[in-house]
């Protein structure tokens, strides 16, 4: 028997798809990412639009829509902080303008602290995913680099909320161009979920001191095990083996190493999930540091863009800086579990 057949799911279904038009025909949108935009808003249909201020490369979608079968309500928490909620899910999003005088560590700490408090107050238990877009993420030297200052503030906030290796969310941290807003989004679930680490990579929260004063607060993947069909949220994944960047300045090799990392993570998730046959289809975001790398990056990621079961995931390519200067490409993904074949037949 599959997870889906055996268990009474306590979470509603959660689905993710890319959309070219962003039409308001999405009846069950929980929220919607808007690529290439810089301002948050609630759209005319009430759905919270989350801006991602990165250029879309190629003829890609403009929107990524997260849907639930549950009724959704949304609103404003504070000036620049929006939420969208259903019984099972809570999304909180904020944007802030920063400049060279900003103390990014304490700013990040304050934002995360506020968001984590909101999650607790609203009775959601598990923060499953964060997305962080940081203008000029690699600006500054050594420990004063923006990404490292961001990581410092985030780590202290998670620590003071007693988050640990069993409860850190899946994450993304990508650089946007100067003058855009710092954007932070978190997604929380009503009840707890499963963390998946990658046997090929050191857990990011255990990285050694050389990468900054505090290690990055994210899990390699989170398995939403209570959904009717389990969903795997894969963090931004790059060409890192152990804790080291590999294939420095070699795009194709980095893309292939990234592919191996995601395949290995998917296999680890499959083992932990117990009964699913595979994680397939899904939705990918590919980030490249250099515009000119776009076609070669996509070609080199072909294994990720053709699932073993013949299905093809939706994907979008975005121009963004990876948080380590020696990395050229990063991929994040959402996969859906497929029940074992016998159960498919039995359920049909
Ligand atoms: C890495 O594996 C690459 O700091 O939230 C990927 C995903 C990366 C999330 C984060 C950083 C983050 O370390 C960088």
Boltz pocket constraint, residues with backbone or C-beta under 6 A from the ligand:
constraints:
  - pocket:
      binder: B
      contacts: [[A, 132], [A, 151], [A, 171], [A, 172], [A, 173], [A, 204], [A, 216], [A, 217], [A, 218], [A, 235], [A, 236], [A, 237], [A, 238], [A, 240], [A, 323], [A, 324]]
      max_distance: 6.0
